[in-house]
Amino acid sequence: MPFADRLNNVETSAIRELFKLLGKPGIISFAGGFPDSAMFDVAGIQQAVNAALAEEPGAALQYGATEGHEPLRTQLAEFMRRKGVGDIEPQQLMVTTGSQQALDLLGKTMIGPGDKVIVEGPTFLATIQCFRLYGADLVSAPVDAHGVDTDRLEQLVAEHKPKLVYLIPSFGNPSGALLTRERRMKVLEIAAKYKTLVVEDDPYGELYFGSEPPPPSMLALSKDVPGSREWLAYCGSLSKVLSPGLRVGWMIAPPELLAKAVMCKQFSDAHTSTFAQATAAQYLKSGRMPAALQTVRTAYAERALAMGKALKRELGDAIEFTQPQGGMFFWAKLTGAGGKVKDAAELAKRAIEQGVAFVPGTPFYATEPDPSTLRLSFATADVGKIEEGVGRLGRAI
C-alpha cells in the first residue's frame, strides 16, 4: 500500500519488540516502564467511579468539551497550585488522553518536516518516535545526574534555533536525572532569551523519595524569570501516580498554542473519555491522593535502595550508575571492567537466557547512541525479586 512518507521516519518501538521475548516462565523483568498495579488505590478509584455515576451520570457518560471536563480541570488546577503554580486557572489547561497525547499535539502544532527539535540524550523513546513522525530533525543535548547540561543546551539553541526543546526535569525516563533548581532557572532564561518553546514533561515529579520534594517545576519558577512563561508548555499525567488505565493527562501552554492544540484534538478524538475524567475528578476531590502517593513513594524508595545495593554487590565495577532520588528507573553504563560484557544489547540476550530482562539504552538516544548504557526499572518487582533478578544479571555479565 502507498503509505504516507512520514512513516519512513519511524519504526516499531524496540521496547515493545523486547516484550515479545518475555514469555519465558519465571522471568524477572526490569524492562517495563509501568507503575506497580498492586499499589493502585482500587478502593478509592471504585468510590470515585460510584460518586461520578451518582452525582453526574449524564456528564460522565455523555460527549464533553474538547478542552476537558470542567470539574477535572478545576481539580487539576488546584493540584498544580499545591505544586507551586499559584496563578493557574482551569481555563489555562486542557485535558489530554495521557501526557502522550499532549506530546502528539505539540508535534502536530509546532513541528514540520526538517524543523530542528532539541531533546535530551537520552530521552523518552516515544517522544523521539512522535516528533520524528512529524518530520523533526532531532538534536541531542547531553545529560548528567543533575539533568541536562544547560551550558551545552544554550550553545545548541543558539546554533540550531529549534522549534522547541523537550525536557523531563524530574527523574526522567530513562535517565532518572533530577534537574537542579539552578539549571531549571537557566533553562527558563534560555527560553526567554532565544524565544524558544520549552516543553516540560513532568510524569514522575511526585514520585520522590524521602521527605524533600524535587525543586519546583519550571512552570512554578517561571514567575521569577521575566518573559519565560510565554515560552513554556507543561505536560502532566496521572498515569504514574493514580492509574495509567484512566489515560488522563493535561497540558498547560500559552493561550495561542493551547487554542491550536484544542483544535487538533477536536480532529483526533473529540475529547478524552468523560467517564475517565469524571472518575479522576472525584478521586482528586476525595483527598485520597496524598496517602496513596506516600505508599507508592515508600515502596519505590525501598526497591530503588535494594536494586542499588544489589547492583554494587553482584556487578561491582563492571557497572556505573547514580542512585536515583525518585521516579522508577536506574540508568547505568557497562564499563567492561575485568573483561566483562560492555555491550548492553549483548548482555540483554544473555540476561534473557538467565531469566531476567532489561532495556538496552541505545533506543533512547535520538543521535549518537551509547551501546554500553541500559535502563532498569525497579517499580514492579518487590525486594526479593530485585535481589534475585540482579543476581541473575550478575551471572549473565
Disulfide bonds with the S-S distance in Angstrom:
none
